[in-house]
């Protein structure tokens, strides 16, 4: 079941990041200054734009931190998921810039990587709660 959910998620991720129409007129551009686009959005005062881009980038990569540990315990290591989250986001940004003629944004990599780590943290919290509940049930059976 974990594999199926991950496959569906990854398909949606690729579609959303590489094949959806870019509604903004920025075209192909590059942002290599950390927090520059976030600061620009904040100054715009457009809260929908801020929410969509900042929160959206975090939420978009949340499943990348949550689903792989469901597939295999090895994929619940912090360092590995850090590499997977930031690496996947970096590859997508390069592809967006090179082939989709969109923006390569270092802030997106930061937010996506953060979303992956939040997903892993939530997974680990859920796993902890599950183990506590499971141990309490086993104690009651004895």
C-alpha positions as CSV (number, residue, x, y, z in Angstrom):
1,X,0.0,0.0,0.0
2,X,2.9,2.4,0.8
3,X,4.4,1.8,-2.6
4,X,1.1,2.6,-4.3
5,X,0.6,5.8,-2.3
6,X,4.2,6.8,-3.0
7,X,3.9,6.2,-6.8
8,X,0.7,8.2,-6.9
9,X,2.3,11.0,-4.9
10,X,5.4,11.1,-7.1
11,X,3.4,11.1,-10.3
12,X,1.4,14.1,-9.0
13,X,4.6,15.8,-7.9
14,X,6.2,15.5,-11.3
15,X,3.0,16.6,-13.0
16,X,2.5,19.7,-10.8
17,X,6.1,20.8,-10.9
18,X,7.0,20.1,-14.5
19,X,3.8,19.9,-16.6
20,X,1.3,22.4,-15.2
21,X,1.0,25.8,-16.9
22,X,2.9,28.6,-15.1
23,X,0.3,31.3,-14.6
24,X,3.0,33.9,-13.9
25,X,4.7,35.8,-16.6
26,X,8.2,35.5,-15.2
27,X,9.4,33.1,-17.8
28,X,12.7,31.3,-17.5
29,X,14.7,32.9,-14.7
30,X,17.1,32.2,-11.9
31,X,17.0,33.1,-8.2
32,X,20.2,32.1,-6.3
33,X,19.8,34.5,-3.4
34,X,18.4,32.7,-0.4
35,X,15.1,34.2,0.9
36,X,14.9,36.7,-2.0
37,X,11.7,35.4,-3.6
38,X,10.1,34.9,-0.2
39,X,11.0,38.5,0.8
40,X,9.6,39.7,-2.6
41,X,6.3,37.9,-2.0
42,X,6.1,39.2,1.5
43,X,6.6,42.8,0.3
44,X,3.8,42.3,-2.3
45,X,1.2,42.0,0.4
46,X,-0.6,39.3,-1.7
47,X,-1.4,36.8,1.1
48,X,-2.7,34.3,-1.4
49,X,0.6,34.4,-3.3
50,X,2.5,34.0,-0.1
51,X,0.4,31.1,1.1
52,X,0.4,29.4,-2.3
53,X,4.2,29.6,-2.7
54,X,5.6,29.3,0.8
55,X,3.1,27.0,2.4
56,X,2.4,25.2,-0.9
57,X,6.1,24.3,-1.4
58,X,6.3,22.9,2.1
59,X,3.1,20.9,1.8
60,X,4.0,19.7,-1.7
61,X,7.1,17.9,-0.3
62,X,5.5,16.7,3.1
63,X,4.6,13.3,1.6
64,X,8.2,12.8,0.4
65,X,9.2,12.7,4.1
66,X,6.2,10.8,5.3
67,X,5.6,8.0,2.7
68,X,9.1,6.4,2.2
69,X,9.5,5.4,5.8
70,X,6.1,3.6,5.4
71,X,7.8,1.5,2.7
72,X,11.0,0.6,4.5
73,X,12.4,1.5,8.0
74,X,15.8,2.3,6.4
75,X,14.1,5.3,4.8
76,X,13.4,6.9,8.2
77,X,16.9,8.2,8.7
78,X,17.2,11.9,9.1
79,X,20.4,12.3,7.0
80,X,19.0,10.1,4.2
81,X,15.7,11.9,4.0
82,X,17.5,15.3,4.1
83,X,19.5,14.2,1.0
84,X,16.4,12.8,-0.7
85,X,14.3,15.9,0.0
86,X,16.8,18.5,-1.0
87,X,18.2,16.4,-3.8
88,X,14.7,15.7,-5.4
89,X,13.8,19.4,-5.1
90,X,17.1,20.4,-6.7
91,X,16.6,18.1,-9.6
92,X,13.1,19.4,-10.1
93,X,14.3,23.0,-10.0
94,X,17.0,22.2,-12.7
95,X,14.4,20.5,-14.9
96,X,11.9,23.4,-14.4
97,X,14.6,25.8,-15.5
98,X,16.0,23.7,-18.4
99,X,13.0,22.1,-19.9
100,X,9.8,23.8,-18.6
101,X,11.3,27.3,-19.1
102,X,10.3,28.3,-15.6
103,X,12.1,29.7,-12.5
104,X,15.0,28.0,-10.7
105,X,14.5,29.3,-7.2
106,X,16.8,28.4,-4.3
107,X,14.0,29.3,-1.9
108,X,11.8,26.6,-3.4
109,X,14.6,24.1,-2.7
110,X,14.8,25.3,0.9
111,X,11.0,25.1,1.4
112,X,10.7,21.8,-0.3
113,X,13.5,20.3,1.8
114,X,11.9,21.7,4.9
115,X,8.6,20.1,3.9
116,X,10.3,16.7,3.5
117,X,11.8,17.1,7.0
118,X,8.5,18.1,8.5
119,X,6.9,15.0,6.8
120,X,9.6,12.8,8.4
121,X,9.1,14.4,11.8
122,X,5.3,13.8,11.6
123,X,6.0,10.2,10.6
124,X,8.3,9.6,13.5
125,X,5.8,11.2,15.9
126,X,3.0,9.0,14.6
127,X,5.3,5.9,14.8
128,X,6.1,6.8,18.5
129,X,2.4,7.2,19.3
130,X,1.6,3.9,17.6
131,X,4.4,2.1,19.6
132,X,3.1,3.6,22.9
133,X,-0.5,2.5,22.1
134,X,0.7,-1.0,21.0
135,X,2.8,-1.4,24.2
136,X,-0.2,-0.4,26.3
137,X,-2.5,-2.9,24.5
138,X,0.1,-5.7,25.0
139,X,0.4,-4.9,28.7
140,X,-3.3,-5.2,29.1
141,X,-3.4,-8.6,27.4
142,X,-0.9,-10.0,30.0
